[in-house]
Amino acid sequence: QVQLVESGGGLVQAGGSLTLSCAASGLTFSRSFMAWFRQDTGKEREFVAYIFGSGSSTAYADSVKGRFAISRDNAKNTVYLQMNKLKPEDTAAYYCAAARNTNLISTRSSRFDYWGQGTQVTVSS
């Protein structure tokens, strides 16, 4: 049974930083394509960042490029999202996701099979 458990969300002032973690179990983590998505109330879930299983390649949404960094520790089965220079528009529930297809490269939420429960990030102005 695959489980993804996010942590690290909270309330932060604009300009501040947070680091989210996603602990995974039940999958071959080092081969798993992982991503972070976010969803604000009343809006569609949107792609934030992804990382290859090896960690060799990453990609970001334009809205977070240069401010967020995705990384992973395959020894700990954990993926991270370092968020810097946070803005009020970054406020959302953040979800990590994994795909059964180890060859997947996608920014579309529908292509991912496993999801965490989400962690709330609120940025005050």
Secondary structure as GFF3:
##gff-version 3
##sequence-region A 1 125
A	DSSP	beta_strand	3	7	.	.	.	ID=ss1
A	DSSP	beta_strand	10	13	.	.	.	ID=ss2
A	DSSP	beta_strand	18	25	.	.	.	ID=ss3
A	DSSP	three_ten_helix	29	31	.	.	.	ID=ss4
A	DSSP	beta_strand	34	39	.	.	.	ID=ss5
A	DSSP	beta_strand	46	51	.	.	.	ID=ss6
A	DSSP	beta_strand	58	60	.	.	.	ID=ss7
A	DSSP	beta_strand	68	73	.	.	.	ID=ss8
A	DSSP	beta_strand	78	83	.	.	.	ID=ss9
A	DSSP	three_ten_helix	88	90	.	.	.	ID=ss10
A	DSSP	beta_strand	92	98	.	.	.	ID=ss11
A	DSSP	three_ten_helix	109	111	.	.	.	ID=ss12
A	DSSP	beta_strand	114	115	.	.	.	ID=ss13
A	DSSP	beta_strand	119	124	.	.	.	ID=ss14
###
